[in-house]
Structures are given as C-alpha cells and as structure tokens.
Amino acid sequence: MTTRVAIVGATGKLGGIIRDVVAAEPGFEIHAELDSRSAMSALDGADLVVDATIPAVSIDVVRAAAQRGIDIIVGTSGWSAERIARVRPEIQQAGVRAVFIPNFSLGSVIGSALSAAAAPFFPSIEIIEAHRETKIDSPSGTAVRTAELISAARADAGPVAAPHVDQRARGQQVASVPIHSLRRPGVVASQDVVLSGPGETLTLTHDTIDPAAAYAPGIRLVLRAVAGRVAGVEPGSVVIGLDTFLDIGIRLPSFADQAPVDEGGVPGQVARATGA
C-alpha cells in the first residue's frame, strides 16, 4: 500500500529535504507540494501531511489536517508544550496521529536527552542556540524542547537558578531556563547547553553541518512510524520528539498528561520575554 504525502512548505529548505526523502522512500509518494500560501483544499486525498512551514501558518495546517482526518508530522519549529496543548483536543477528537518533531537530527535528540539527564545535578543551566539569519522563530524549537525536558527532569530539584532575568540581556526564559538566540550568516544550526555547579561547568554542544544528511534518517523513521510500518503511533495520539522512536537508553519525561503551561504569550509564541 502506498502512502500519499502532502508536504506543506515544500519550497523551503526543510521542506525540500523532506520532499527528497519521501520521493526516494519505498511505499510513499508525493500527493501534493504546497507553500505557506496554498489553499488547504490541496490536502484532500492525502494519507499523511508533513508540515514544514512557519509558526504563524503551522497551527492552521495542523487544524486543517485534523479536520480532514489526515495524520500529520509537524517539522515546523516554534511549538512549545503550551501550544501543543491547545490543539491536542482537536487531534484526539479527530482520531488522527500527530507527531511534533523539533529536530530530525539524531545527534540533537541525544544532546537534549543528555542535558535532561544531567539537569538535576546542576543548579544553573542556560542554553545558547545559533541559526542562520533567515530563521524566523526565536528561540528555536529544539531549544524550547530542551528547556522543557530540563524543567521536567528537575521536578524535584525545582527551577534552575537564573538571576537577573528581569534584564533583557539575560535571554528569554522557557520553563525557567534562560535561552539566548543568535541569528547570523555562516551557521546552519548549533546549540550549547551550559550546566554549572560549584567549581565546575559541563557544556553539551551539538552542531548541524549538513542538514540533508543529518535529518534524512530521522525523517524516514518518523514517516514509517506514522504510516504504521513500524510500531510507534496510535490513532488519536500526540507524540513529541524524535526520541519517542529511539531507544537511546535515557528515560525522558512524557508531556502527554501535563497541564498546559501558561508562558504568557499569544497563540503562536513559544515563550514570554522576561524583560522590562
């Protein structure tokens, strides 16, 4: 059986990588290629929607897929636990599979998992992430996911120590973790998680060098899981993170039953700015 895939955001960098993977993957075919301005009626007839748009458009794509009863993979950055909680009832009511992937890179997923595993042992944790200047959202979805995992891992230890966060230069807090975003030419994607305690610092760094090579294995894995070719996603479920489909030997917290966290922003924003 062939799975017909509609790619929304197919003209973008990530969308182009996804398109190439789908075209080369046995059992899948491209049903439609949409940009962020295309009519959602183009999704009709698809078995699976892959969203690689921008935060302002992504939520409409998710809702359009759910309304049509079509499973969806969301690769668009900028989805926090709070924002996902807003569409979870619609996804569950529609009985579709929805998978939110902040980063398709195996190395990035392992870096975030290691950060969460180390988080209870360090009182001070901050994230520095860098992307090319064309990236629209800040902080990145990967940094948001990492901060949320860190916060969940510190449920007993409490929020991280983040002094002077009322000052704009101290970054943007997500789940108590300050995030500093760099947007500049000459970089693809990079993230440093800096964990500090008395007398020592641990820095976990991940760099994306070749996006197509780094993302393709994760994209194939998620495509197969959502299409039911490997065990993974049940109808009506909301899954967050590539780590869901990988046994990396580190137990990560689940957000399935977590109440929405009010980040103080408007729909589409991933966190509040902590500045005067």
C-alpha positions in Angstrom: 0.0 0.0 0.0 1.3 3.4 -1.0 1.1 6.3 1.4 0.2 9.6 -0.3 2.1 12.5 1.3 1.2 16.2 1.1 4.1 18.4 2.0 3.2 21.9 3.2 6.3 24.2 3.0 7.8 22.1 0.2 9.6 25.1 -1.2 11.6 25.8 1.9 14.9 24.2 3.0 13.5 21.6 5.3 10.6 21.0 3.0 12.9 20.3 0.2 14.8 17.7 2.2 11.5 16.1 3.2 10.4 16.0 -0.4 13.6 14.3 -1.5 13.2 11.7 1.3 9.6 11.0 0.5 10.3 10.7 -3.2 13.0 8.1 -2.6 11.3 6.1 0.2 9.6 2.9 -1.0 5.8 2.8 -0.2 5.5 6.6 -0.2 4.6 9.1 -3.0 4.2 12.8 -3.1 0.5 13.7 -3.3 0.9 17.5 -3.3 3.5 20.1 -2.7 2.2 23.3 -1.0 3.7 26.6 0.0 2.6 28.6 3.0 0.0 30.4 0.9 -1.6 27.4 -0.8 -5.2 26.5 -0.2 -5.7 23.8 2.4 -8.0 22.1 0.0 -4.9 20.7 -1.7 -4.6 18.3 1.3 -7.7 16.5 0.2 -6.9 12.9 -0.8 -3.6 12.7 1.1 -2.9 9.9 3.7 -0.3 12.0 5.5 0.5 15.6 5.8 4.1 16.8 6.6 4.2 20.4 7.8 7.5 22.4 7.3 6.2 25.9 7.2 6.5 28.8 9.7 5.0 29.2 13.2 2.2 31.5 12.1 1.0 29.1 9.4 1.7 25.8 11.1 -1.2 25.8 13.5 -3.6 26.2 10.7 -2.0 23.3 8.8 -2.4 21.1 11.9 -6.1 22.0 12.3 -6.7 21.6 8.6 -5.3 18.1 8.6 -7.2 17.1 11.8 -10.5 18.4 10.2 -9.9 16.2 7.2 -8.9 13.1 9.3 -5.4 13.1 8.0 -2.3 12.1 10.1 0.3 14.8 10.4 4.0 15.2 11.0 5.0 18.7 12.2 8.5 19.7 11.5 7.9 23.4 11.9 9.9 24.9 14.7 8.2 27.0 17.5 5.8 24.5 19.1 6.0 24.6 22.9 4.2 22.2 25.2 1.7 25.0 25.8 0.9 25.5 22.2 0.6 21.7 21.5 -1.8 21.5 24.4 -4.1 23.9 22.6 -4.6 21.6 19.6 -4.4 18.3 21.4 -8.2 18.1 22.0 -8.8 18.7 18.2 -6.3 16.0 17.3 -7.8 13.5 19.8 -11.3 14.2 18.7 -10.4 13.7 15.1 -8.6 10.4 15.9 -5.6 11.3 13.8 -1.9 10.7 14.6 0.1 13.9 15.2 3.8 13.9 15.7 5.7 17.1 16.5 9.4 16.9 15.8 11.5 19.9 17.0 14.6 18.4 15.3 15.0 15.4 13.0 18.7 15.1 13.9 19.8 12.0 15.9 22.7 14.0 17.5 20.4 16.8 18.5 18.0 14.4 20.2 20.8 12.7 22.1 22.2 16.1 23.2 18.8 17.2 24.6 18.4 13.8 26.4 21.8 14.1 27.9 21.0 17.6 29.0 17.8 16.4 30.8 19.7 13.5 32.4 22.3 15.9 33.8 19.9 18.7 34.8 19.0 17.5 38.4 22.7 17.7 39.3 23.4 21.4 38.3 21.7 24.4 39.8 22.5 26.7 36.9 21.5 25.9 33.3 21.4 28.1 30.2 21.0 27.4 26.5 22.8 29.2 23.7 21.5 28.4 20.2 22.5 29.7 16.8 20.9 29.5 13.4 21.2 31.3 10.1 19.8 34.8 9.9 16.8 33.6 7.8 15.3 31.6 10.7 12.0 33.3 11.7 11.4 32.0 15.2 13.4 32.6 18.4 14.1 30.6 20.5 14.4 27.6 18.3 12.0 24.6 18.7 15.0 22.5 19.7 15.9 24.9 22.5 12.3 25.0 23.7 12.1 21.2 23.7 15.4 21.0 25.6 14.4 23.6 28.2 11.1 21.8 28.7 12.9 18.4 29.2 15.3 20.1 31.6 12.4 21.5 33.6 10.6 18.2 33.8 13.7 16.4 34.8 14.1 18.9 37.7 10.6 18.4 39.0 12.1 17.5 42.4 15.0 19.9 42.4 12.9 22.9 41.3 13.6 25.7 38.8 17.1 26.4 37.7 19.0 29.3 39.3 18.6 32.2 36.8 19.5 35.5 38.5 18.6 39.0 37.0 16.2 37.6 34.4 14.3 40.9 34.6 17.1 42.3 32.4 16.6 41.9 28.6 20.2 40.7 28.0 19.6 37.7 30.3 17.7 36.0 27.5 14.2 34.6 27.2 13.0 32.1 29.8 11.4 28.9 28.8 10.3 26.7 31.8 12.7 28.7 33.9 15.7 28.1 31.6 17.3 31.2 30.0 17.7 30.8 26.2 20.0 33.1 24.2 19.4 33.0 20.4 21.9 34.0 17.8 20.8 34.7 14.2 23.8 35.2 11.8 25.1 34.2 8.4 27.6 31.4 8.1 25.9 29.0 10.5 23.5 26.1 10.0 22.3 25.2 13.5 24.1 24.9 16.8 23.1 24.5 20.4 25.1 24.7 23.6 23.6 23.7 26.9 25.8 25.1 29.7 25.3 23.4 33.1 27.1 25.0 36.1 27.6 24.0 39.7 30.1 24.8 42.4 33.5 24.8 40.9 32.7 23.3 37.5 30.8 23.6 34.2 29.6 21.0 31.8 28.8 22.1 28.2 26.9 19.9 25.8 27.3 21.0 22.2 25.6 19.9 19.0 26.3 21.3 15.6 24.4 20.6 12.4 26.9 20.6 9.4 24.9 19.0 6.6 21.1 19.3 7.2 20.2 16.8 4.4 22.5 14.1 5.7 21.6 14.8 9.4 17.8 15.0 9.0 17.1 12.2 6.4 17.4 9.2 8.8 15.0 10.8 11.3 12.6 11.8 8.6 12.4 8.2 7.3 12.0 6.8 10.8 9.0 9.1 11.5 7.4 8.6 8.1 7.4 4.8 8.7 6.1 5.1 12.2 3.2 7.4 11.4 2.3 5.3 8.4 2.2 2.2 10.6 5.1 0.4 9.0 6.9 0.2 12.4 5.5 0.3 15.9 5.1 3.8 17.2 2.0 5.9 17.0 -1.6 5.1 17.8 -4.6 6.9 16.3 -5.6 9.9 18.3 -2.2 10.3 19.9 0.0 13.3 20.1 3.8 12.5 20.1 6.6 14.9 20.8 10.2 14.4 19.8 12.2 12.0 17.7 13.4 10.4 20.9 10.0 8.7 21.1 11.1 6.4 18.3 14.6 5.8 19.5 15.9 3.6 22.3 18.9 5.8 23.5 19.0 4.4 27.0 17.8 7.5 28.7 14.3 7.8 30.1 12.7 11.1 29.1 9.6 12.7 30.7 6.3 12.5 28.9 4.1 15.5 28.3 1.0 13.5 27.5 -0.7 14.2 30.8 1.0 17.6 31.5 -1.4 20.5 32.0 -0.8 23.5 29.7 1.9 25.8 30.9 1.0 29.5 30.5 4.0 31.1 29.0 2.3 34.5 29.0 2.3 34.9 25.2 -0.3 35.0 22.4 -1.1 32.0 20.2 2.0 31.2 18.1 4.6 32.4 20.6 6.7 29.8 22.3 7.5 31.7 25.4 7.4 35.0 27.1 10.1 37.6 27.2 11.4 38.3 30.6 12.4 41.9 30.3 11.2 45.3 31.3 
